[in-house]
Amino acid sequence: MPTKLLLALSLFCLPPAFAAAQESDDEIFREALWTRASTAKPPARPLVGLALSGGGARGFAHTGVLEALEYAGFPVDYVAGTSMGALIGAIYSSGQSIEELWGFGRDAARLKVGRDFGGIKMLPLLIADKLITPKHITRFIESRLSGLTFEKLRKPFACTAMDIRTGEKVLFTEGPLDIAVRASVNLPGVFAPVQYRHRYLVDGGVVDNVPVHAARGMGADWVLASVMENSVNKNPESVLTTLLQVIDIRGSLLAKESERAANFVMRSQVGDMGVADFERCTEAGEAGLTAASSEMAAARENYLIYAAPLLVEKL
């Protein structure tokens, strides 16, 4: 193994006695590596992918994570999202600023996007024998993404949905952006499937709640997953909240396998927030910012260890 690579790797695993003596030199070298990692263009460093999970309104925590990554100068080459992660990821990949993302959260509360959930009465829905179209969510997405295509985005982006007829995962990487995101956030069993080409599409969280493999499929070498953890443990009070909780639990179970495939996982603690608590989006974003800021040093170190063979070549 080359001498410089041995030196770089040794900085991350020195015995305590040696580490204390060489702390200053170690920090200088680590910062030099990080400066190179954050400024180098591929293939001089490994390609970084973000996998943004679903989670309904709680997924706005991704905005705080993105702000922390941007502040740290963390390179991001690919973005993949599911459900709320698809919406946040699409807006971010389009080149809109972090401040605009925070504005999106405030707008979601002001425009009462949650009315698409809160206004649902299960008995009339069963009597009518017809699924509804979420007009507030649709209008909200179209106002921000209408006219955009995957090909026009600033960063390569992918999002997932499920074909309700076959159970297949559908991965969007091209074509109209608003339709793909609408499909990815579309609650099965209540909202009518999004018809696109020959598919009938619903929320991708049912089959791929943390799209790590989608990020790798686009070309990412190292993947950071952003996921939410909540403390809701009360019994659901209606058919609708039961359905939401079942979908949420199903997505969480699937997420465990995907998380193991990620290189690093950031977990935002969103307390007792529910899937449809859109009036609390800003609160979720702040939880994401807190979590990412506290884990940033560990994420940087994980990436630097992975990237060391490339980064030391030109030191």
ChimeraX attribute file (.defattr): number of C-alpha atoms within 10 A of each C-alpha:
attribute: neighborCount
match mode: 1-to-1
recipient: residues
	/A:1	6
	/A:2	9
	/A:3	8
	/A:4	16
	/A:5	15
	/A:6	13
	/A:7	13
	/A:8	20
	/A:9	15
	/A:10	14
	/A:11	19
	/A:12	15
	/A:13	10
	/A:14	13
	/A:15	10
	/A:16	10
	/A:17	8
	/A:18	11
	/A:19	16
	/A:20	11
	/A:21	10
	/A:22	13
	/A:23	13
	/A:24	11
	/A:25	12
	/A:26	18
	/A:27	12
	/A:28	11
	/A:29	15
	/A:30	18
	/A:31	12
	/A:32	14
	/A:33	20
	/A:34	22
	/A:35	14
	/A:36	18
	/A:37	24
	/A:38	15
	/A:39	13
	/A:40	14
	/A:41	13
	/A:42	12
	/A:43	8
	/A:44	17
	/A:45	23
	/A:46	24
	/A:47	19
	/A:48	21
	/A:49	30
	/A:50	29
	/A:51	33
	/A:52	32
	/A:53	33
	/A:54	35
	/A:55	29
	/A:56	24
	/A:57	28
	/A:58	34
	/A:59	29
	/A:60	31
	/A:61	35
	/A:62	33
	/A:63	29
	/A:64	26
	/A:65	27
	/A:66	24
	/A:67	21
	/A:68	22
	/A:69	19
	/A:70	13
	/A:71	10
	/A:72	15
	/A:73	14
	/A:74	20
	/A:75	18
	/A:76	20
	/A:77	22
	/A:78	25
	/A:79	31
	/A:80	33
	/A:81	34
	/A:82	34
	/A:83	33
	/A:84	30
	/A:85	36
	/A:86	31
	/A:87	27
	/A:88	26
	/A:89	29
	/A:90	31
	/A:91	21
	/A:92	21
	/A:93	23
	/A:94	20
	/A:95	13
	/A:96	13
	/A:97	13
	/A:98	17
	/A:99	10
	/A:100	14
	/A:101	22
	/A:102	19
	/A:103	12
	/A:104	20
	/A:105	23
	/A:106	17
	/A:107	16
	/A:108	22
	/A:109	17
	/A:110	11
	/A:111	14
	/A:112	16
	/A:113	23
	/A:114	20
	/A:115	16
	/A:116	17
	/A:117	20
	/A:118	13
	/A:119	8
	/A:120	13
	/A:121	12
	/A:122	13
	/A:123	10
	/A:124	10
	/A:125	13
	/A:126	11
	/A:127	8
	/A:128	10
	/A:129	9
	/A:130	12
	/A:131	14
	/A:132	15
	/A:133	15
	/A:134	19
	/A:135	13
	/A:136	16
	/A:137	21
	/A:138	18
	/A:139	12
	/A:140	17
	/A:141	18
	/A:142	16
	/A:143	11
	/A:144	16
	/A:145	18
	/A:146	14
	/A:147	11
	/A:148	16
	/A:149	18
	/A:150	21
	/A:151	14
	/A:152	16
	/A:153	16
	/A:154	15
	/A:155	18
	/A:156	22
	/A:157	28
	/A:158	28
	/A:159	32
	/A:160	32
	/A:161	33
	/A:162	26
	/A:163	21
	/A:164	17
	/A:165	11
	/A:166	10
	/A:167	13
	/A:168	13
	/A:169	19
	/A:170	20
	/A:171	19
	/A:172	21
	/A:173	19
	/A:174	15
	/A:175	13
	/A:176	17
	/A:177	28
	/A:178	22
	/A:179	20
	/A:180	27
	/A:181	31
	/A:182	26
	/A:183	29
	/A:184	31
	/A:185	28
	/A:186	26
	/A:187	24
	/A:188	19
	/A:189	14
	/A:190	20
	/A:191	19
	/A:192	18
	/A:193	24
	/A:194	21
	/A:195	13
	/A:196	11
	/A:197	6
	/A:198	7
	/A:199	15
	/A:200	17
	/A:201	31
	/A:202	30
	/A:203	30
	/A:204	34
	/A:205	33
	/A:206	26
	/A:207	21
	/A:208	29
	/A:209	32
	/A:210	35
	/A:211	34
	/A:212	31
	/A:213	19
	/A:214	25
	/A:215	30
	/A:216	22
	/A:217	14
	/A:218	17
	/A:219	16
	/A:220	21
	/A:221	17
	/A:222	20
	/A:223	26
	/A:224	24
	/A:225	26
	/A:226	29
	/A:227	27
	/A:228	24
	/A:229	15
	/A:230	15
	/A:231	11
	/A:232	13
	/A:233	7
	/A:234	7
	/A:235	9
	/A:236	14
	/A:237	8
	/A:238	11
	/A:239	12
	/A:240	17
	/A:241	17
	/A:242	13
	/A:243	16
	/A:244	22
	/A:245	17
	/A:246	13
	/A:247	17
	/A:248	19
	/A:249	13
	/A:250	15
	/A:251	21
	/A:252	23
	/A:253	11
	/A:254	16
	/A:255	23
	/A:256	12
	/A:257	13
	/A:258	18
	/A:259	23
	/A:260	12
	/A:261	18
	/A:262	22
	/A:263	17
	/A:264	20
	/A:265	19
	/A:266	22
	/A:267	20
	/A:268	26
	/A:269	20
	/A:270	24
	/A:271	15
	/A:272	14
	/A:273	21
	/A:274	20
	/A:275	19
	/A:276	20
	/A:277	21
	/A:278	27
	/A:279	19
	/A:280	19
	/A:281	26
	/A:282	23
	/A:283	20
	/A:284	28
	/A:285	27
	/A:286	21
	/A:287	25
	/A:288	31
	/A:289	22
	/A:290	17
	/A:291	22
	/A:292	26
	/A:293	20
	/A:294	13
	/A:295	16
	/A:296	17
	/A:297	11
	/A:298	14
	/A:299	19
	/A:300	19
	/A:301	15
	/A:302	15
	/A:303	21
	/A:304	23
	/A:305	16
	/A:306	17
	/A:307	20
	/A:308	21
	/A:309	19
	/A:310	17
	/A:311	24
	/A:312	20
	/A:313	11
	/A:314	8
	/A:315	9
